[in-house]
């Protein structure tokens, strides 16, 4: 059932290659597009624009869990091999928005502070379009 009303950000997760990335703490999806200046003298001083390139990225951080099948070890393997991965940003619940696209892992930072939990952060930079769909019956991944 689709999520309604106000809800906690805890419900939204990042998936890599259709598998949940474990022990997430924070995530975000950012999408922007550039404009192309189409202003001419006939526009009487008003600026005109055309849509240009669209870019997007998903960022997240998580607690390091080495034995998580889709955790920091899998992410570092994909990052170091410059592999293109499928990324999803969703609650995974039927009827909710599902944003997916292929991306490269352009950064991965691991942190191991004294007397604190070891964490990592990762940025997936889109390679191609970002699709917006709705999670199908049965949830994501199906």
DOPATI-958500 format. One record per residue: x, z, y of N, C-alpha, C in turn. Coordinates in steps of 0.1 Angstrom, whole numbers, plus 5000, padded with zeros to 4 digits. Each point is the difference from the previous one (the first is absolute). Example, Ala and Ser with C-alpha at 12.3 -4.5 7.8 and 13.67 -1.06 7.14 Angstrom:
513250784943499150005012500950005012/499649935011500950005011499250085011/
! end
This chain:
500850004988499250005012500950005012/499649925010500849985012500150145008/501150025006500250125009499249985013/499350115004499249995012500450125009/499749995013500350105009501550035002/500350115006501450055002500650034986/501349974999500650044987501550025003/500650074990501450045001500949884997/501149985007501049904997500650014986/499850114994500550024987499449904990/498949955003499349914991500749864999/500749965011500649875000501450014995/500349904991501350004993500649865001/501349994997500749884999500349974985/499849884996500349954987501049895000/500950004990501049894999499849944987/499849875000499849924988498850064992/499050035007498750064994500150144994/501150075002500250134995500150105012/499450114999500050105010501550055002/500550025012501250065003499850155000/500750074992499750144998500550095011/499350125002500450115008500249965015/499149925005500049955014499650125009/500649995012499750105010499449945013/500349885003499649935012500149854998/499049935006500149854999499349945012/500449885003499449935011500149854998/499049935005499949855000500049965014/500949905004500149955013499949855000/499149945008499949855001500049965014/500849905004500149955013500149855000/499649945011500349855001500449985014/500949905001500549955013499149905006/500049995013499249905007501049895005/499449885001500849895006499449975014/500850005010499649985013499549865002/498749985003499449875002499549985014/500650085009499549995014500549875007/499149945008500549885007499550025015/500449915008499750015015498550005002/499349934992498549985001499250134998/500750104994499350134997499850095012/500549965012499850075012500550145000/501250024994500750124999499650104989/499049954992499650084988500849974988/500550104993500949974988499149964989/500549904992499349964988501050014988/499450034989500950024988499349944988/500949974990499649964987500550104990/499350024989500650094990501349944993/501050084998501249964994500250064986/501250034997500450064987499450144998/499550034988499550134997501150074991/500350125003500950074991499450144997/500450054988499550134996501050084992/499850134999500950084992499250134996/500550054988499550124995501150105000/499950125005501050104999499550124993/500850074993499650134994501250084997/499750134998501050094995499450084989/500950054991499550074988501150104996/499650094991501050094994500749934989/501350024998500749934990499750064986/499649924991499750044986500749894992/501150034994500849904993499349944988/499250084993499449954988498649935003/499649985012498849935004500249854998/499249944991500249864997500049915012/499250035010500049925012500450085012/501050074999500550095011501349945006/500950095005501149965007501049924992/500150024987500949924992499649854999/498749984998499449864999500149945014/499850075011500049955013501549965004/500950084996501449975003500549884992/499549994988500449884991499449875007/498850005004499449895007500749975013/500350105008500749995012501449944999/500850054990501449954998500049864995/499049964992500049874994499249905010/499650055011499349925010498849934994/499350074992498849954993498850005009/499149904998498849995007498950084992/499350095006499150094993498649985006/499050034992498650015004499750145005/499550015012499750135007498550015002/499450114998498650035003499950135008/499150005009499750125008498550024999/499650114993498650024997499750144995/498850045000499550124993499949984985/499849874997499849964986498650024995/499150055009498650034996499249875002/499149984991499149895000499349995014/500049885006499349985013500950025012/501150074999500950035011500949885003/500549995012500949895003501350004992/500549884997501249984992500949905007/501150045005500949925007501249974990/500349874998501049964991500949895005/501249994996500949895003501350024994/500849895000501350014994501050045012/501050074996500950065010501450024993/501050015009501350054996500250145005/500850074993500350145004501249995009/499850015013501049985010500850125003/499450124997500850125001499650114991/500950084995499750114991501050115003/499650115005500850115004499750124992/501050064993499950124992500650125008/499350115000500550125007500050124990/501150085000500150114992500450125008/499150065007500450125009500250124992/500850095006500350134995498750094999/499850064988498850084998498749945004/499849874997498849945003499849894989/498849944999499849904990500749875004/500549934990500649865002498949905002/500149925010499049905004500649875002/499149905001500549865003499049935008/500449915008499149915008500349864997/499049925001500149854997499249925009/500549885003499249905008499949874993/498849964998499749874994499649905011/500849905001499749905011499449884994/498849965005499249894994500749875000/499849934989500549864998498849924997/499349945010498849934998498850085006/498849954996498850065006499750144994/499350085009499550134995498549974998/499550034988498649974996499250135001/498849995006499050115000498949974991/499850084990498949984990499350144999/499150014990499450124997500350044985/500350124998500350054986498849974991/500349934989498949964991499650124991/498949974993499550104990501150044991/500150134997501050054991501250055008/500149975013501150055008501349925000/501050045008501249925000501150084994/500949954992499949864995498949984989/499549884999498949984990500649974987/
! end
